[in-house]
């Protein structure tokens, strides 16, 4: 478990360095996750320690929404004032998220289909 956490922190640290020196407009943790994703895709598998940490985080993912919920309640009067704009932004973001997810899944399906056809001929 410690090894998996260390791996996550190393990727986040690398992302922070890239953010600091090369891409200041993108948060370091986002860059670290993108680098980790590229690394795992290139490797083709997740090692056991990293998988254990990811499963542990996934089981407690709901706790990450508690601070956001408190923030929403803190700014409730402002949200009520701008309810139409907030509602429109939420609706558009949900629609875009579903569309992008569908496109990515379609691409993965297409790549998987191509890869399976290539293995049959060999």
C-alpha positions as CSV (number, residue, x, y, z in Angstrom):
1,X,0.0,0.0,0.0
2,X,2.8,2.4,0.9
3,X,4.5,1.6,-2.4
4,X,1.3,2.5,-4.3
5,X,1.0,5.8,-2.4
6,X,4.6,6.7,-3.1
7,X,4.0,6.0,-6.8
8,X,1.0,8.4,-6.9
9,X,3.0,11.1,-5.0
10,X,5.9,10.7,-7.5
11,X,3.6,11.2,-10.5
12,X,1.9,14.2,-8.8
13,X,5.4,15.6,-8.0
14,X,6.4,15.2,-11.6
15,X,3.2,16.9,-12.7
16,X,3.9,19.8,-10.2
17,X,7.3,20.2,-11.7
18,X,6.0,20.3,-15.2
19,X,3.3,22.8,-14.2
20,X,5.8,25.0,-12.4
21,X,8.4,25.2,-15.2
22,X,6.7,24.4,-18.5
23,X,2.9,24.5,-18.3
24,X,1.9,27.0,-15.6
25,X,-1.8,27.2,-16.8
26,X,-2.5,23.5,-16.0
27,X,-2.6,22.3,-12.3
28,X,0.2,19.9,-11.3
29,X,-2.0,17.1,-10.1
30,X,-3.9,17.1,-13.4
31,X,-0.6,16.8,-15.3
32,X,0.5,14.1,-12.9
33,X,-2.6,12.1,-13.5
34,X,-2.3,12.5,-17.3
35,X,1.3,11.3,-17.1
36,X,0.3,8.4,-15.0
37,X,-2.5,7.5,-17.5
38,X,0.0,7.7,-20.4
39,X,2.5,5.5,-18.5
40,X,-0.2,2.9,-17.6
41,X,-1.5,2.8,-21.2
42,X,2.1,2.3,-22.5
43,X,2.8,-0.4,-19.9
44,X,-0.6,-2.1,-20.5
45,X,-1.2,-3.0,-16.9
46,X,-1.4,-1.7,-13.3
47,X,0.9,-3.1,-10.7
48,X,-0.7,-4.7,-7.6
49,X,0.4,-1.9,-5.1
50,X,-1.0,0.9,-7.3
51,X,-4.2,-1.1,-7.9
52,X,-4.7,-1.6,-4.2
53,X,-4.4,2.1,-3.5
54,X,-6.8,2.9,-6.4
55,X,-9.3,0.5,-5.1
56,X,-9.1,2.0,-1.6
57,X,-9.6,5.5,-3.0
58,X,-12.5,4.3,-5.1
59,X,-14.2,2.8,-2.0
60,X,-14.1,6.1,-0.2
61,X,-14.7,8.4,-3.2
62,X,-17.9,9.8,-1.7
63,X,-15.9,11.5,1.1
64,X,-14.3,13.8,-1.5
65,X,-17.7,15.4,-2.1
66,X,-18.2,16.6,1.5
67,X,-16.0,19.8,1.2
68,X,-17.7,20.7,-2.1
69,X,-21.2,20.2,-0.5
70,X,-20.2,22.5,2.4
71,X,-18.9,25.1,-0.2
72,X,-22.2,25.0,-2.0
73,X,-24.2,25.6,1.2
74,X,-21.8,28.4,2.1
75,X,-22.5,30.2,-1.1
76,X,-26.2,29.4,-1.3
77,X,-27.4,33.0,-1.5
78,X,-25.2,33.7,-4.4
79,X,-26.2,30.5,-6.1
80,X,-29.9,31.5,-5.7
81,X,-29.2,34.9,-7.3
82,X,-27.5,33.3,-10.3
83,X,-29.7,30.1,-10.5
84,X,-30.3,30.3,-14.2
85,X,-26.6,30.7,-15.1
86,X,-25.6,27.9,-12.7
87,X,-28.3,25.6,-13.9
88,X,-27.4,26.3,-17.6
89,X,-23.7,25.6,-16.9
90,X,-24.5,22.4,-15.1
91,X,-26.8,21.2,-17.8
92,X,-24.3,22.0,-20.6
93,X,-21.4,20.4,-18.6
94,X,-23.4,17.2,-18.0
95,X,-24.4,17.0,-21.7
96,X,-20.7,17.6,-22.8
97,X,-19.5,15.0,-20.3
98,X,-21.8,12.4,-21.6
99,X,-20.9,13.2,-25.2
100,X,-17.2,13.1,-24.6
101,X,-17.5,9.8,-22.6
102,X,-19.5,8.3,-25.5
103,X,-16.9,9.4,-28.0
104,X,-14.0,8.0,-25.9
105,X,-15.8,4.7,-25.4
106,X,-16.5,4.5,-29.1
107,X,-12.8,5.1,-29.8
108,X,-11.7,2.4,-27.3
109,X,-14.2,0.0,-28.9
110,X,-12.9,0.8,-32.3
111,X,-9.3,0.3,-31.3
112,X,-10.2,-2.9,-29.5
113,X,-12.0,-4.1,-32.6
114,X,-9.1,-3.3,-34.8
115,X,-6.7,-5.0,-32.4
116,X,-8.8,-8.2,-32.3
117,X,-9.0,-8.3,-36.1
118,X,-5.2,-8.0,-36.3
119,X,-4.7,-10.9,-33.9
120,X,-7.0,-13.2,-35.9
121,X,-4.8,-12.9,-39.0
122,X,-1.6,-13.7,-37.3
